[in-house]
Amino acid sequence: MNLDRYSPQNLRRPSSGMINVHPIQRGGILTEEARQVILEWADGYSVCDLCLEGRVDLVKNPPIAEFKRDVAEFLNMDEVRFTAGARHAKFVIMSAFKEKTIVVDSLAHYTSYIAAELNDMKVYEVPNSGYPEFKIEPEKYAETFERVKEETGKYPDLALLTHVDYRYGNLADAKEVGKICREYGIPLILNTAYSSGVMEVDGKKLNADFIVASGHKSWAATAPIGILATNYDFVDDVFRTSKTRGEWSGRAFTKKEVALFGCSPVYGLPIITLMASFPAVVRRIKKWEEEVAKARWFVKEMEKIEGVQLIGERPKNHTLMQFESPAFHSIAKRHKKRGFFLYHELKKRGIVGVQPGMTKNFKINVYGLSWEEVEKVAEAFKDIAESYGLEVED
Ligand SMILES: Cc1ncc(COP(=O)(O)O)c(C=O)c1O
């Protein structure tokens, strides 16, 4: 066994000091405030020094119990719990709908399907508009509900909408989908992994019954941490407490919430960094329009390159984007590094995050980059294109 492999020198992060445009990274970059508290809280169960009630969400020092209320207010929902990621939040909700039927958008993340599968749910999909915009039209929810009724004899029990999808960064019309769900009396999970924490999300305005969020994706927190917010109607079912009694010992755990494993598994840095970043997160969502402006500018610059084109909705309403680039793909075919050439060329210019091997299509997120950094990334792409003989408009 070569233990040297794990020495601090060998555990340096490969992307250190570079501009990282990986879609999943931008909203999870820690704030200065979070960096300041890291070391003090880095030990295992650090937040449990003064746990008097046997549940992380009830701890008063550090102020997690208050934080829970502030996050609920921020999302305009009634109750919140912290989970091990958005995926766990979805699992927790769906565990209250075991073996029932769920309708999800056809851009949903794999974790939505897995959470449903773990709970033996039957999944139906709402189609999207296909190439090139791949939009989810709200009325397709109503059509899918009717289709489920025709096939099974009853309307579905639950619906899920991915507010911003991970493939194209399309912003779905959550309010309208929420309205349709209300008309049918079907509770809606809004997956805000790519929206809450970077842009405003108001659960009541959007008619969401559940909001799931990802702290490490969009709230500047250390993984793994997610948020599950809901309204009073669902609290008893989703946050149901244990009814088990030890058959021999007679012990009971009546305060422990079953689907949260009794006490949600976020005992240290994840919850501390989520809290420490929260004031900055509350402030940063007000600057969302400027983030979108940067994304739109970046698209305009990228499309000056021969054969590069945005796919997904136009104009962009989010900072995550996908391009198709047949011209880069043709270069890859004759390059000795094959599809990896683009990754290497970008790395030489101080940029990481475009998936190694991808040239035909690639994804980028410009959230939180300064204007200078966005310009640097656009210039890098143009420079690479020109160096391989592609046309770039002035
Ligand atoms: C739309 C969407 N939802 C959920 C997730 C998973 O989030 P988490 O890691 O918090 O479980 C992802 C991850 O990429 C995602 O893109």
Ligand as a Chemical Component Dictionary entry (heavy atoms), coordinates in Angstrom:
data_LIG
# 
_chem_comp.id                   LIG 
_chem_comp.type                 NON-POLYMER 
_chem_comp.pdbx_formal_charge   0 
_chem_comp.three_letter_code    LIG 
# 
loop_
_chem_comp_atom.comp_id 
_chem_comp_atom.atom_id 
_chem_comp_atom.alt_atom_id 
_chem_comp_atom.type_symbol 
_chem_comp_atom.charge 
_chem_comp_atom.model_Cartn_x 
_chem_comp_atom.model_Cartn_y 
_chem_comp_atom.model_Cartn_z 
_chem_comp_atom.pdbx_ordinal 
LIG C1 C1 C 0 -31.186 19.200 -11.681 1  
LIG C2 C2 C 0 -30.384 18.474 -10.637 2  
LIG N1 N1 N 0 -30.984 17.987 -9.560  3  
LIG C3 C3 C 0 -30.317 17.334 -8.589  4  
LIG C4 C4 C 0 -28.986 17.124 -8.682  5  
LIG C5 C5 C 0 -28.290 16.402 -7.578  6  
LIG O1 O1 O 0 -28.071 17.284 -6.503  7  
LIG P1 P1 P 0 -27.418 16.774 -5.169  8  
LIG O2 O2 O 0 -25.989 16.481 -5.438  9  
LIG O3 O3 O 0 -27.601 17.906 -4.202  10 
LIG O4 O4 O 0 -28.163 15.557 -4.736  11 
LIG C6 C6 C 0 -28.313 17.579 -9.788  12 
LIG C7 C7 C 0 -26.874 17.351 -9.928  13 
LIG O5 O5 O 0 -26.244 17.641 -10.954 14 
LIG C8 C8 C 0 -29.036 18.269 -10.793 15 
LIG O6 O6 O 0 -28.436 18.741 -11.886 16 
# 
loop_
_chem_comp_bond.comp_id 
_chem_comp_bond.atom_id_1 
_chem_comp_bond.atom_id_2 
_chem_comp_bond.value_order 
_chem_comp_bond.pdbx_ordinal 
LIG C1 C2 SING 1  
LIG C2 N1 SING 2  
LIG C2 C8 DOUB 3  
LIG N1 C3 DOUB 4  
LIG C3 C4 SING 5  
LIG C4 C5 SING 6  
LIG C4 C6 DOUB 7  
LIG C5 O1 SING 8  
LIG O1 P1 SING 9  
LIG P1 O2 DOUB 10 
LIG P1 O3 SING 11 
LIG P1 O4 SING 12 
LIG C6 C7 SING 13 
LIG C6 C8 SING 14 
LIG C7 O5 DOUB 15 
LIG C8 O6 SING 16 
# 
